[in-house]
Amino acid sequence: MRKTQILDKDHSKIITPLYPWLNASETKGHKVLLGIGGNVGDVVRRFEHLYWYLNRSPFVSIVQTSPILRNPPFGYVDQPDFYNALILIKTYLTPKALLDYILHIEKLFGRERSFKNAPRTLDIDMIKYAKKTMVTPQLILPHPFWMTRSSVLIPLEWMKGV
């Protein structure tokens, strides 16, 4: 069951059984905020599949998810709207190991990197990793643009304690 609420001319909130979701039990590990997005195919269904994939993972525990936000693309704008959500996880993986795992998941879900800001089946960004800051060629933490993106800020408004 999907419920859609129009927020403004550019944004809609989509509620499903798993977005938003809150785990009542306490989990251990480093708190990591992931941003997920996509605009190719049935993205909402893909997000549901991603939830169940992560839920069965030995490497992460899902703490919370946000509602799904439909919003316009940026950068390359000649493409369909994006669907975005946030997933708060806990993990014992290092940031580099988690990045490798995320890239593996994206590939499993059909991600192809044809050009910058291209349409995609699934994009997973590491927004924050605990209170860690780092700058490497592969990963910048926290994500350098998270505070300017409605695709992060609007879903974050609906999450508790992040």
N, C-alpha and C positions, 0 to 999 in steps of 0.2 A: 504494500500500500504506500503510495506516494501522495504527499500533500504539498501543494505549492502555494506560496504566499508572495505576492508582488511587493517588493520593498520600495522601489522607485522605477523610473523608466529604464534603467540599465541593470537592475539587480532583482533577482528572485531568490527566496529561501525555499529549499526543498527538504522536507522531513520524510525519512524512511524509518523502518524499524531499527536500523543500526546507526543512523545519522540524524540526530545526536544520540549518543549512548554514553553511559557512565558506569564504570566498574566499581561496585561497592566494596570489594575486598581490597586489602592492602597488598601492593606488590613492591618488590625491591629492585634496586638498580638505579641507573642514571636516568633522570627525567629528560625526554627528548620530544620536541614538538616538530612534527612532520607536516608539511603542506602537500596536499595531493591535488592533481588537476588533470584535465583531459577534455578533448572536444571532438574525438573521433568515435563513432559508433554509440552504443548505449552506455554512456559513461557512468550513469547512476548505478546501473547493474554491475559494471566493472568495479565501482567502489565497494559494492556489497561483497563481491568476490574477493577483493583485496582485504576487506575486513576479516573474512573467514580464513584467508591465507595467513594473515598475520596472527590471527587468533590461535592457529595451530602451530605457529613457529616456536622452535625452542630458543630463539634468540631475542625475542621481544615479548612484552606483555602490554596489551592495550589497556590504557587507563581511562581514556575518554575520547569521544569524537564530537565534532561540531555538526550542526546542520550543513547541508550542501548549499553552496551559493552559485547561482548562474550569473555570469558577468561577461562583459565584452572583452575581446582579446586586446592585447596591447603589443607594441612592437610591430609585428606583421599583423595588420588588422583585416586583411582580406581572407577571413576564415570564420567558421562558426563560433558562437559564444562558447566560453569555457565553463566547466563545472569545477568548483574547488571546494575543498573541505580541509579541516585540520584533524590530525590524529595525535593525541598525546600518548606516548609509549614510555615504558621503562625497559632498560637494557643494560647488560654488562659489557656489550661490545664497545670497543674504542670508537671514536668518531670515524677513523679511517676504515675500520672493519664494517661499521654500520653503513658507510657510504658504499662500499663494495657490495654489501647485501642489498641495499636499495637499488643500485644499478642492475644487479642480477634480477630483482623482482620486476623492474621496469621492462627488461628484455623478455622475461617470461610472459608479461602482459602485452607484448607486441610493440613496444616502443622502438621507433626508428628515428634516428637523428639526421634529418636531411638538411636542415638549415636552422639558423637561430630563430627562435619563436615560431617554429613550424607547427602545424596541427599535430596532435599526438594522442595516442590511446591512453597513456598514463605518464604523468610526471610526478616524481616524488622529490621534494626538496627538504633538506634538513634546515629548519628555521632556527631552532635553538637546541643546544646540547648542554644540559645542566646549566651552569653559569660559565661555561668554558668559552674562551675567545681564542681563535686561531686563524691564521692566514697562510694557506698553502696554495700552490697552483690548482689543486683539485677541489679544495674546500675552504670556504670562509665562514667562520662562526662568530656571532650569529649571522644569519643570512643578511647580506648587505642591503637588500631592498625591502625587507619585510615591513618596515614601518611606513612605507609609501604605497603599499599594495592593498587595495580593497579586498582582494582575494584572500588576504591573511587577516586584515584588521576587522572586517565585518564578522567572519566566523569566530574570531577570537572573543568578540563581545558576548557570545553565547556560552563560552566555556567557563567553568568554575575553577578558580585556584591555579590558573596557568600563568 
